[in-house]
Amino acid sequence: MNRDRRFLVAVFPSRKLLVRALDHLREDKSLHVERAAIVAKARDGEVTVVDDSLGPDEAGITGGTLGAAITLLGLVQFGALALPGIGVIIALGAGALVGGLVGSATGRFAANLIESGYHSEQIEGLRVDLESERPALVLHLGDDETALPRVREALARYRAKLVEQPAPSDARNGA
């Protein structure tokens, strides 16, 4: 498995410490935490992943709403209100419907495209190894080389156990 050095996986003794550590990391803007996900396993073995991304459903609703609104405004600008009789209602209704459908599809596509590579091996590997009642935090850090040591130091204050990941060269060599 090829793992990026910018991904960091930390397991915490409790959910409370994990939340405090994540709040601390989010407040420090110099650390450049691009994405974060919490992975927890319940006593019955069910694994839950909570991340900070916008899912396809939310993106579809937002895109549809914005698409309908923008289409309505565009039709009004083109003079749709000057149509006689019920033409105004038909034109605005059809325009809102088409704009909403196109916006929804665009929002869903964009969310799927953005989210496509994040739930990969970093989170899937935790599903098997994670202990019950010990949540894990998966961080994707920015390109800043000094961020990783500072994040490790910050997480140590919250009693986080860092999960060691093989370097990319080790993974290619089979070590």
C-alpha positions, 0 to 999 in steps of 0.5 A, spaced: 500 500 500 502 506 498 501 511 503 502 518 503 507 522 508 502 527 509 497 522 512 497 521 519 493 516 523 492 517 531 488 513 536 485 516 542 483 513 549 477 517 549 472 520 544 473 527 549 480 527 548 480 526 540 475 532 540 479 536 544 485 535 540 481 536 533 479 543 536 486 544 538 489 542 531 483 546 527 485 553 531 492 553 529 492 555 522 499 554 521 498 547 521 494 546 514 490 540 516 486 539 509 481 534 511 480 530 517 476 524 519 474 520 525 473 513 525 470 509 531 468 502 532 462 501 537 462 495 542 457 491 537 463 492 531 459 497 527 464 502 524 462 509 523 466 514 519 465 522 520 469 526 516 468 534 514 466 533 507 460 535 503 456 528 501 453 527 494 446 528 497 448 535 500 451 537 494 445 535 490 440 539 494 445 545 494 446 545 487 439 544 485 437 550 489 442 554 486 441 552 479 433 553 480 435 560 483 440 562 478 435 560 472 429 564 475 433 570 475 436 569 468 429 568 465 427 574 469 433 578 466 431 576 459 424 578 460 420 572 461 415 576 466 413 580 459 410 573 456 402 574 456 397 570 460 400 563 464 406 564 459 410 567 465 408 561 470 410 556 465 416 559 463 419 560 470 416 553 472 420 550 466 426 554 467 426 552 475 425 545 473 431 545 468 436 549 472 434 545 479 436 538 475 442 541 472 445 544 478 443 537 482 447 533 477 453 538 477 453 538 485 453 531 486 458 530 480 463 535 484 462 532 491 463 525 488 469 527 484 472 531 490 471 525 495 473 520 491 480 518 493 479 520 501 476 514 504 482 509 501 487 505 505 488 510 511 481 509 513 479 502 510 485 499 514 483 502 521 476 498 520 479 491 522 485 494 527 481 499 531 479 497 538 472 498 541 471 505 544 478 507 542 476 512 536 482 514 531 483 521 527 485 521 520 489 527 518 491 529 511 496 535 512 498 540 507 505 540 503 508 544 509 514 539 511 514 542 518 507 541 520 508 533 521 512 534 527 508 539 530 502 535 529 505 529 532 507 534 538 500 537 539 497 530 539 502 527 544 499 532 549 492 529 548 495 522 549 494 520 542 498 513 539 500 514 532 499 509 528 506 507 524 505 507 516 510 504 512 514 509 507 512 509 500 518 506 498 517 500 503 510 498 500 513 498 493 519 493 496 514 489 499 517 490 506 
